[in-house]
Amino acid sequence: MHSDVDWSAHAQRLQQDLAQQWSRAVDGLQQGGGRPIGKLGFDAQKLQALQEAYVREAGELWNQGLGERPAAGDKRFGHDAWLRNPLAAFSAAVYLLNARTLLGLAEATDADAKTKARLRFAVEQWMAASAPSNFLALNAEAQQKALETKGESIARGLKNLLADLQQGRVSMTDESAFDVGTNVATTEGAVVFENHLFQLIEYKPLTRQVHERPFLVVPPCINKFYILDLQPENSLLRYLVEQGHRTFVVSWRNPDPSMENLGWDDYIADAALKAISVVQQISGAKQINALGFCVGGTILGTALAVLAAKGEKPVASATFLTTFLDFSDTGVLDLFIDEDAVKLRELQLGQKGLMKGQDLATTFSFLRPNDLVWNYVVGNYLKGETPPPFDLLYWNSDSTNLPGPMYAWYLRNTYLENNLVKPGKVTVCGEQIDLRKVDLPVYIYGSREDHIVPIAGAYASVQHLPGKKRFVMGASGHIAGVINPPAKNKRSYWTNDKLPGTVDAWQQGATEHAGSWWPDWANWLKAHAGKQIAAPKSYGKGTRYKAIEPAPGRYVKARA
């Protein structure tokens, strides 16, 4: 089609463009802080193979010219409008060729594994941001919509952009459709205790009898607890109550400047340990059962180690959902952590200050930039669409701050130095931490596609806790894998009573089961919950722990 055109000149321009994109991706990585990567070398054979493949594929594209060239398998370019616009289809195809080649360049570098991973991440971020679908001048679908609506979609997009600039974040859902306590976090209960760090919520029993050992849930403090209570049909908290457990949950306070001096010890002593003690006092039970989710699991595990060091055992069994205790395999989050990055945070926040919730939320969103960032940029601004109501994304946008000293301690002692699994290495609440002394039955759950707590990171806990252990792997990711109620009959989970040294070995011997892992957990928990007793007829206990306000309480409604 283009035999009269100097292909070699065009190829040279394409390669120059590719070189510029590589340079920008590396520059972005250097500017992001952390350890400098220095001058990069390449494996000669891999580089030559990449160059040959690039010239060959670029030539094929150019020879096909501006004919139909669908970008198969990429939903960003899946609309028919891309096929009907030859220039747009060609730009998408060139973009995808460049993306493949740049990722190949990252793999071809002569560098250590972490540098390669950082390069891959930088390239992925740059390519996600530079996709032709992100620009009105190149997005055929957005252009078609503008024509069909006579420009109204562009006007709505500008309105959406101004609104998001005012709120300081990209809208992922129609937030006006939700109200905490009205149509999310609706399980009936009452706040029965509160201090400067948390409110303790007790839920109303739904059975005539309950197990004698009450159940305490410690959710992550980097999010609101109602991820475990979005709707009645997918509420893990309601499920616990329906199973006959007297259920309590920690509702973290959203830190404000009055909390900027709090550290990790405060979260252990004044929150986790305090909550365990209060649940014991309210229920009159000698022992309780407890669950920690994500960072809540790390907090719970630390608290249990403090109790074990004191020779105390108020918790009969523990459940850890997508939790790190051993931080030796943290996946993509490891890219952000090195000595320089942690020192910078310690200088900024080590003595006082707040780690802004929106900064944390943005970091997690950019772990999946196409799905959680640019998808909404295109929809909200280029197409003028209002994202539909979605309770999970509403929760995801409801960010929480963290006290600076607590955050700085956490970064150094977990992600950077992995000190919790080093016996006696760290002292918390005056006690040396040794997970080998946390001798109690544990149920450990990990999600197979989790990008925040990789399945190997979740499994690593079995190597450090000495009690009887059950490990279960669920399908999907960090949230969808956990919030998988039996009634939906979705996904599957895997079990293996043997606990070999690696998760890969565990998976080889695992058995797949259809549906939710919740009933497996419920059966396990029932064996540790004690006998049946009459359900309480009121919240709390006496005048000391009386109902303060209805669930979900004030703390969870405070916005960052």
C-alpha positions as CSV (number, residue, x, y, z in Angstrom):
1,M,0.0,0.0,0.0
2,H,2.9,2.4,0.8
3,S,5.5,1.2,-1.7
4,D,6.2,4.8,-2.8
5,V,7.0,5.8,0.8
6,D,10.5,5.6,2.3
7,W,9.9,2.9,4.9
8,S,13.4,3.2,6.3
9,A,12.9,6.8,7.2
10,H,9.5,6.0,8.8
11,A,11.1,3.1,10.8
12,Q,13.8,5.5,12.0
13,R,11.2,7.9,13.3
14,L,9.3,5.1,15.1
15,Q,12.6,4.0,16.7
16,Q,13.4,7.5,17.8
17,D,9.9,7.8,19.3
18,L,10.5,4.5,21.1
19,A,13.8,5.7,22.5
20,Q,12.2,8.9,23.8
21,Q,9.5,6.9,25.5
22,W,12.1,4.6,27.2
23,S,14.0,7.7,28.3
24,R,10.9,9.2,29.8
25,A,9.9,6.1,31.6
26,V,13.4,5.8,33.2
27,D,13.4,9.5,34.0
28,G,10.1,9.1,35.8
29,L,11.5,6.2,37.8
30,Q,14.5,8.3,38.8
31,Q,12.4,11.2,39.9
32,G,10.2,8.9,41.9
33,G,12.8,8.7,44.7
34,G,14.5,5.8,46.2
35,R,17.7,4.1,45.2
36,P,19.2,5.5,41.9
37,I,19.4,2.9,39.2
38,G,22.5,4.2,37.5
39,K,23.6,3.6,33.9
40,L,21.8,0.7,32.3
41,G,23.4,-2.0,30.2
42,F,21.6,-4.6,28.0
43,D,22.0,-8.2,27.1
44,A,23.3,-8.0,23.6
45,Q,21.4,-11.0,22.2
46,K,18.1,-10.0,23.8
47,L,18.6,-6.5,22.5
48,Q,19.3,-7.6,19.0
49,A,16.3,-9.9,19.0
50,L,14.1,-7.1,20.2
51,Q,15.3,-4.7,17.5
52,E,14.7,-7.3,14.8
53,A,11.2,-8.1,16.1
54,Y,10.4,-4.4,16.3
55,V,11.5,-3.6,12.8
56,R,9.7,-6.6,11.4
57,E,6.4,-5.9,13.2
58,A,6.6,-2.2,12.5
59,G,7.1,-3.0,8.8
60,E,4.1,-5.2,8.8
61,L,2.0,-2.4,10.3
62,W,3.3,0.1,7.8
63,N,2.6,-2.2,4.8
64,Q,-0.9,-2.7,6.0
65,G,-1.1,1.1,6.2
66,L,-4.3,2.7,7.5
67,G,-6.4,-0.4,6.9
68,E,-8.3,-2.1,9.7
69,R,-5.9,-3.2,12.4
70,P,-7.9,-4.2,15.5
71,A,-6.0,-4.2,18.8
72,A,-7.3,-7.6,19.8
73,G,-7.7,-8.4,23.5
74,D,-7.3,-4.8,24.8
75,K,-10.6,-3.4,26.0
76,R,-9.3,0.2,25.7
77,F,-9.5,-0.2,22.0
78,G,-12.4,-2.7,21.8
79,H,-15.2,-0.4,20.6
80,D,-16.2,-0.6,17.0
81,A,-15.3,3.1,16.6
82,W,-11.6,2.2,16.7
83,L,-12.1,-0.2,13.8
84,R,-14.0,2.3,11.7
85,N,-11.3,4.9,12.1
86,P,-8.2,3.7,10.3
87,L,-5.9,6.3,11.8
88,A,-7.0,5.6,15.3
89,A,-6.7,1.8,14.8
90,F,-3.1,2.3,13.4
91,S,-2.1,4.5,16.4
92,A,-3.4,1.9,18.8
93,A,-1.5,-0.8,17.0
94,V,1.7,1.2,17.1
95,Y,1.2,2.0,20.7
96,L,0.8,-1.7,21.6
97,L,3.9,-2.6,19.6
98,N,5.9,0.1,21.5
99,A,4.5,-1.2,24.9
100,R,5.6,-4.7,24.1
101,T,9.0,-3.6,23.0
102,L,9.6,-1.3,26.0
103,L,8.7,-4.1,28.4
104,G,11.1,-6.3,26.5
105,L,13.8,-3.7,27.0
106,A,13.2,-3.8,30.7
107,E,13.7,-7.6,30.6
108,A,16.8,-7.2,28.5
109,T,18.7,-5.0,31.0
110,D,21.7,-6.3,32.8
111,A,20.4,-5.5,36.2
112,D,19.4,-7.2,39.5
113,A,15.8,-8.5,39.9
114,K,14.6,-5.5,41.9
115,T,15.9,-3.0,39.3
116,K,14.3,-4.9,36.6
117,A,11.0,-5.0,38.5
118,R,11.2,-1.2,39.0
119,L,11.9,-0.7,35.3
120,R,8.9,-2.9,34.4
121,F,6.7,-0.9,36.8
122,A,8.0,2.5,35.3
123,V,7.3,1.3,31.8
124,E,3.9,0.1,32.7
125,Q,3.0,3.4,34.3
126,W,4.4,5.4,31.3
127,M,2.6,3.3,28.8
128,A,-0.7,3.4,30.7
129,A,-0.5,7.2,30.8
130,S,0.5,7.6,27.2
131,A,-2.1,5.4,25.6
132,P,-3.9,7.0,22.7
133,S,-7.2,6.2,24.4
134,N,-6.4,8.8,27.0
135,F,-6.5,11.7,24.5
136,L,-9.5,13.1,22.8
137,A,-7.6,13.8,19.6
138,L,-6.8,10.1,19.3
139,N,-9.8,8.4,21.0
140,A,-12.1,7.3,18.2
141,E,-14.8,6.2,20.7
142,A,-14.9,9.5,22.5
143,Q,-14.9,11.4,19.2
144,Q,-17.9,9.4,18.0
145,K,-19.7,10.1,21.2
146,A,-19.1,13.8,20.9
147,L,-20.6,13.7,17.4
148,E,-23.6,11.7,18.5
149,T,-24.3,14.0,21.4
150,K,-23.5,17.2,19.5
151,G,-20.7,18.1,21.9
152,E,-22.8,17.5,25.0
153,S,-20.4,14.7,26.2
154,I,-17.5,17.1,26.0
155,A,-19.4,19.6,28.1
156,R,-20.3,17.0,30.7
157,G,-16.6,15.8,30.7
158,L,-15.4,19.3,31.5
159,K,-18.0,19.6,34.3
160,N,-16.8,16.2,35.7
161,L,-13.2,17.4,35.5
162,L,-13.9,20.6,37.4
163,A,-15.8,18.6,40.1
164,D,-12.9,16.1,40.5
165,L,-10.4,18.9,40.7
166,Q,-12.3,20.4,43.5
167,Q,-12.5,17.2,45.5
168,G,-8.9,16.3,44.7
169,R,-9.4,12.8,43.2
170,V,-10.8,11.0,40.2
171,S,-14.4,9.8,40.8
172,M,-14.8,6.1,40.5
173,T,-18.4,5.9,41.4
174,D,-21.5,8.1,42.1
175,E,-20.7,8.8,45.7
176,S,-24.0,10.7,46.3
177,A,-25.7,7.3,46.0
178,F,-24.3,6.0,49.3
179,D,-24.5,7.0,53.0
180,V,-22.6,5.1,55.7
181,G,-25.2,3.6,58.1
182,T,-28.1,4.0,55.6
183,N,-27.3,1.8,52.7
184,V,-23.8,0.5,53.5
185,A,-22.6,-0.7,57.0
186,T,-26.2,-1.5,58.0
187,T,-25.8,-4.5,60.3
188,E,-27.7,-3.7,63.5
189,G,-25.5,-3.0,66.5
190,A,-24.2,-0.4,68.9
191,V,-21.0,1.3,70.0
192,V,-20.2,0.0,73.5
193,F,-16.7,1.5,74.0
194,E,-14.6,4.2,72.5
195,N,-11.2,5.9,73.1
196,H,-8.9,8.2,71.1
197,L,-8.1,5.4,68.6
198,F,-11.2,3.3,68.0
199,Q,-14.8,2.6,68.7
200,L,-15.9,-0.9,69.6
201,I,-19.1,-2.0,67.9
202,E,-21.2,-5.0,69.2
203,Y,-23.7,-6.5,66.8
204,K,-27.2,-7.6,67.7
205,P,-27.5,-11.4,67.9
206,L,-29.6,-13.0,65.1
207,T,-29.8,-16.4,66.9
208,R,-31.3,-17.4,70.3
209,Q,-28.1,-18.9,71.4
210,V,-24.5,-17.8,70.8
211,H,-21.1,-19.4,71.3
212,E,-19.6,-18.7,74.7
213,R,-16.4,-17.3,73.1
214,P,-17.2,-13.9,71.5
215,F,-15.5,-12.9,68.2
216,L,-13.4,-9.8,67.7
217,V,-12.7,-8.4,64.2
218,V,-9.6,-6.2,63.7
219,P,-9.9,-4.6,60.2
220,P,-7.1,-2.7,58.5
221,C,-6.6,0.8,59.8
222,I,-5.7,2.1,56.3
223,N,-9.4,1.6,55.3
224,K,-12.8,1.8,56.8
225,F,-14.2,-1.4,58.5
226,Y,-17.4,-1.5,56.4
227,I,-15.7,-3.4,53.6
228,L,-16.7,-6.3,55.8
229,D,-20.3,-4.9,56.0
230,L,-21.1,-3.4,52.6
231,Q,-24.6,-5.0,52.1
232,P,-26.5,-7.6,54.0
233,E,-26.0,-10.2,51.3
234,N,-22.2,-9.9,51.3
235,S,-21.4,-8.9,54.8
236,L,-18.8,-11.0,56.6
237,L,-19.8,-9.4,59.9
238,R,-23.5,-10.3,59.4
239,Y,-22.4,-13.8,58.4
240,L,-20.5,-14.2,61.7
241,V,-23.6,-13.1,63.6
242,E,-25.8,-15.5,61.7
243,Q,-23.4,-18.3,62.6
244,G,-24.1,-17.7,66.3
245,H,-21.0,-15.7,67.2
246,R,-21.3,-12.7,69.5
247,T,-19.5,-10.3,67.2
248,F,-17.5,-7.2,67.9
249,V,-15.5,-5.0,65.4
250,V,-12.9,-2.3,65.8
251,S,-13.9,0.9,64.0
252,W,-10.7,2.9,63.7
253,R,-10.8,6.6,64.2
254,N,-9.7,8.6,61.1
255,P,-6.6,10.3,62.4
256,D,-6.5,14.1,62.6
257,P,-3.7,16.5,63.7
258,S,-4.5,15.6,67.4
259,M,-3.1,12.1,66.6
260,E,0.0,13.0,64.7
261,N,2.3,11.8,67.5
262,L,0.9,8.3,67.8
263,G,3.2,5.3,67.1
264,W,2.9,1.5,66.5
265,D,2.9,0.8,70.2
266,D,-0.2,3.0,70.6
267,Y,-2.1,1.0,68.0
268,I,-1.2,-2.2,69.8
269,A,-1.7,-1.1,73.4
270,D,-4.6,1.3,73.1
271,A,-6.4,-0.5,70.3
272,A,-5.8,-4.2,69.7
273,L,-4.9,-5.1,73.3
274,K,-7.6,-2.8,74.7
275,A,-10.3,-4.2,72.4
276,I,-9.4,-7.8,73.4
277,S,-9.7,-6.8,77.1
278,V,-13.0,-4.9,76.7
279,V,-14.6,-7.8,74.8
280,Q,-13.5,-10.2,77.6
281,Q,-15.0,-7.8,80.2
282,I,-18.2,-7.4,78.4
283,S,-18.8,-11.0,77.6
284,G,-17.3,-12.5,80.8
285,A,-15.4,-15.0,78.7
286,K,-12.0,-16.2,79.8
287,Q,-11.0,-16.4,76.1
288,I,-12.2,-14.9,72.8
289,N,-11.6,-15.6,69.1
290,A,-10.2,-12.9,66.9
291,L,-9.7,-12.1,63.2
292,G,-7.3,-9.7,61.6
293,F,-7.7,-8.5,58.0
294,C,-4.7,-7.2,56.0
295,V,-2.8,-4.6,58.2
296,G,-5.4,-5.5,60.9
297,G,-3.9,-8.9,60.8
298,T,-0.4,-7.6,61.3
299,I,-1.6,-5.5,64.2
300,L,-3.4,-8.5,65.7
301,G,-0.3,-10.8,65.2
302,T,1.9,-8.2,67.0
303,A,-0.6,-7.9,69.8
304,L,-0.7,-11.7,70.2
305,A,3.1,-11.7,70.4
306,V,3.0,-9.1,73.1
307,L,0.5,-11.2,75.1
308,A,2.6,-14.3,74.6
309,A,5.7,-12.5,75.9
310,K,3.7,-11.7,79.0
311,G,2.6,-15.3,79.4
312,E,-1.1,-14.3,78.8
313,K,-3.5,-16.2,76.4
314,P,-6.8,-14.4,76.2
315,V,-7.3,-15.4,72.5
316,A,-8.2,-19.0,71.9
317,S,-7.9,-18.9,68.1
318,A,-6.9,-16.4,65.4
319,T,-7.9,-15.9,61.8
320,F,-5.6,-14.0,59.4
321,L,-7.1,-12.8,56.1
322,T,-4.7,-11.7,53.4
323,T,-2.1,-10.7,56.1
324,F,1.6,-10.2,56.2
325,L,3.5,-11.3,59.3
326,D,6.5,-12.3,57.2
327,F,7.3,-9.4,54.7
328,S,10.0,-11.3,52.7
329,D,7.7,-11.5,49.6
330,T,5.6,-8.3,49.3
331,G,5.2,-8.3,45.5
332,V,4.9,-5.0,43.6
333,L,4.9,-2.9,46.8
334,D,8.5,-3.8,47.4
335,L,9.4,-1.5,44.5
336,F,8.6,1.5,46.6
337,I,10.6,0.4,49.6
338,D,14.4,0.9,50.1
339,E,16.6,2.5,52.7
340,D,16.5,6.0,51.0
341,A,12.7,6.0,50.6
342,V,12.2,4.9,54.3
343,K,14.7,7.5,55.6
344,L,12.8,10.2,53.6
345,R,9.5,9.2,55.3
346,E,11.2,9.1,58.7
347,L,12.5,12.6,58.2
348,Q,9.0,13.8,57.1
349,L,6.8,11.9,59.5
350,G,9.0,10.0,62.0
351,Q,8.3,12.4,64.9
352,K,4.9,13.8,64.0
353,G,2.6,14.4,61.1
354,L,0.0,12.6,59.1
355,M,0.3,10.2,56.2
356,K,-2.6,11.4,54.0
357,G,-5.1,8.8,53.2
358,Q,-5.5,10.1,49.6
359,D,-1.8,9.6,49.0
360,L,-2.1,6.0,50.1
361,A,-5.2,5.5,48.0
362,T,-3.5,6.9,44.9
363,T,-0.5,4.6,45.4
364,F,-2.8,1.5,45.5
365,S,-4.7,2.7,42.5
366,F,-1.6,3.1,40.4
367,L,-0.8,-0.6,41.1
368,R,-3.5,-1.2,38.5
369,P,-3.4,2.1,36.5
370,N,-5.5,1.1,33.5
371,D,-8.4,-0.3,35.6
372,L,-8.3,2.1,38.6
373,V,-7.0,5.4,37.1
374,W,-7.1,5.9,33.3
375,N,-10.3,4.0,32.8
376,Y,-12.1,6.7,34.9
377,V,-10.1,9.5,33.3
378,V,-11.4,8.4,29.9
379,G,-14.9,7.7,31.0
380,N,-15.4,10.8,33.2
381,Y,-13.7,13.4,31.1
382,L,-13.4,12.3,27.5
383,K,-16.8,10.5,27.2
384,G,-18.6,12.7,29.8
385,E,-20.0,9.7,31.7
386,T,-21.0,9.5,35.3
387,P,-19.6,6.3,36.9
388,P,-22.5,4.1,38.1
389,P,-23.1,3.5,41.9
390,F,-20.9,0.8,43.2
391,D,-20.5,0.2,47.0
392,L,-17.1,-1.3,46.8
393,L,-15.7,1.7,44.8
394,Y,-17.4,4.1,47.2
395,W,-15.6,2.4,50.1
396,N,-12.4,2.5,48.1
397,S,-12.7,6.3,47.8
398,D,-13.4,6.7,51.5
399,S,-9.8,7.0,52.5
400,T,-8.2,7.2,56.0
401,N,-5.1,9.0,57.3
402,L,-2.3,7.4,59.4
403,P,-0.2,8.9,62.2
404,G,3.2,9.7,60.8
405,P,5.3,7.9,63.5
406,M,3.2,4.8,63.3
407,Y,3.5,4.7,59.5
408,A,7.3,5.3,59.6
409,W,7.8,2.5,62.2
410,Y,5.7,0.2,60.1
411,L,7.6,0.8,56.9
412,R,11.0,0.2,58.5
413,N,10.2,-2.8,60.6
414,T,8.0,-4.6,58.2
415,Y,8.5,-3.9,54.5
416,L,12.2,-2.8,54.8
417,E,13.7,-5.0,57.5
418,N,11.1,-7.7,58.1
419,N,11.7,-7.6,61.8
420,L,8.5,-9.1,63.1
421,V,9.7,-12.6,62.1
422,K,13.2,-12.1,63.7
423,P,12.8,-13.3,67.4
424,G,13.6,-10.6,69.8
425,K,14.6,-8.0,67.1
426,V,11.9,-5.5,68.0
427,T,10.3,-4.4,71.2
428,V,6.6,-3.4,71.3
429,C,4.8,-2.2,74.4
430,G,7.9,-3.1,76.4
431,E,8.0,-6.8,75.2
432,Q,10.3,-8.5,72.8
433,I,8.4,-9.9,69.8
434,D,8.7,-13.6,69.1
435,L,6.0,-15.1,66.9
436,R,7.2,-18.6,67.9
437,K,5.5,-18.0,71.2
438,V,2.1,-17.3,69.6
439,D,1.0,-20.9,70.2
440,L,-2.7,-21.1,69.3
441,P,-4.8,-22.5,66.4
442,V,-4.8,-20.3,63.4
443,Y,-6.8,-20.1,60.1
444,I,-4.8,-18.4,57.4
445,Y,-6.4,-17.2,54.2
446,G,-4.7,-15.9,51.1
447,S,-6.1,-14.8,47.7
448,R,-4.5,-16.3,44.6
449,E,-4.4,-13.1,42.5
450,D,-3.8,-10.7,45.4
451,H,-1.4,-7.9,44.3
452,I,-1.3,-6.3,47.7
453,V,-0.5,-9.4,49.8
454,P,0.7,-11.9,47.3
455,I,-0.3,-15.5,48.0
456,A,3.3,-16.4,48.9
457,G,3.3,-13.6,51.5
458,A,0.1,-14.8,53.1
459,Y,1.4,-18.4,53.1
460,A,4.7,-17.4,54.8
461,S,2.9,-17.0,58.1
462,V,2.6,-20.8,58.5
463,Q,6.4,-21.0,58.9
464,H,6.4,-18.8,62.0
465,L,3.3,-19.7,64.0
466,P,3.8,-22.9,66.0
467,G,0.1,-23.8,66.7
468,K,-2.2,-26.0,64.7
469,K,-2.7,-24.3,61.3
470,R,-5.1,-24.4,58.4
471,F,-4.2,-22.6,55.2
472,V,-6.9,-21.9,52.6
473,M,-6.4,-20.1,49.2
474,G,-9.3,-18.4,47.5
475,A,-9.7,-17.3,43.9
476,S,-9.5,-13.6,42.8
477,G,-7.8,-10.7,44.6
478,H,-7.3,-8.8,47.8
479,I,-10.9,-7.8,48.3
480,A,-13.0,-9.9,45.9
481,G,-11.4,-13.0,47.2
482,V,-12.3,-12.2,50.8
483,I,-15.8,-10.8,50.2
484,N,-17.2,-14.0,48.6
485,P,-20.5,-15.0,50.4
486,P,-21.8,-18.5,50.0
487,A,-25.1,-17.4,48.6
488,K,-23.4,-16.1,45.4
489,N,-21.9,-19.5,44.7
490,K,-19.0,-17.8,42.9
491,R,-15.4,-18.6,42.4
492,S,-13.6,-21.4,44.3
493,Y,-11.1,-22.1,47.0
494,W,-8.3,-24.6,47.6
495,T,-7.3,-26.7,50.7
496,N,-4.4,-28.9,51.6
497,D,-3.9,-30.3,55.1
498,K,-0.1,-30.5,54.5
499,L,1.9,-27.4,54.9
500,P,5.2,-27.7,52.9
501,G,7.9,-25.1,52.8
502,T,6.6,-23.1,49.9
503,V,3.2,-22.1,48.6
504,D,4.0,-23.6,45.2
505,A,4.5,-27.0,46.8
506,W,1.3,-26.4,48.8
507,Q,-0.7,-25.6,45.6
508,Q,0.6,-28.8,43.9
509,G,-1.1,-30.9,46.5
510,A,-4.2,-28.7,47.0
511,T,-7.8,-29.7,46.2
512,E,-10.1,-27.2,44.5
513,H,-13.7,-26.7,45.9
514,A,-16.4,-24.8,44.1
515,G,-17.9,-21.7,45.8
516,S,-17.0,-19.7,48.9
517,W,-14.4,-20.5,51.5
518,W,-16.6,-19.0,54.2
519,P,-18.4,-22.3,55.2
520,D,-14.9,-24.0,55.5
521,W,-13.9,-21.3,57.9
522,A,-17.2,-21.4,59.8
523,N,-16.8,-25.1,60.4
524,W,-13.2,-24.6,61.6
525,L,-14.2,-21.7,63.8
526,K,-17.1,-23.6,65.4
527,A,-14.6,-26.1,66.9
528,H,-12.9,-23.2,68.7
529,A,-16.0,-21.2,69.7
530,G,-17.1,-23.1,72.8
531,K,-20.5,-24.3,73.9
532,Q,-23.8,-22.6,73.2
533,I,-25.2,-20.1,75.7
534,A,-28.2,-17.8,75.7
535,A,-27.8,-14.7,73.5
536,P,-27.4,-11.4,75.4
537,K,-30.6,-9.3,75.4
538,S,-28.7,-6.0,75.5
539,Y,-25.5,-4.4,74.3
540,G,-22.4,-4.1,76.4
541,K,-22.4,-4.7,80.2
542,G,-23.8,-2.6,83.0
543,T,-23.1,1.1,83.3
544,R,-19.4,0.8,82.3
545,Y,-19.9,-0.6,78.8
546,K,-23.3,0.7,77.8
547,A,-24.5,1.6,74.3
548,I,-23.0,4.9,73.3
549,E,-24.7,5.3,69.9
550,P,-26.1,3.0,67.2
551,A,-23.7,1.2,64.7
552,P,-21.8,2.1,62.7
553,G,-20.9,5.0,65.0
554,R,-19.3,8.4,64.4
555,Y,-15.7,7.4,63.8
556,V,-16.4,5.6,60.5
557,K,-18.2,8.6,59.1
558,A,-15.3,11.0,59.5
559,R,-13.8,11.8,56.1
560,A,-10.0,12.2,55.6
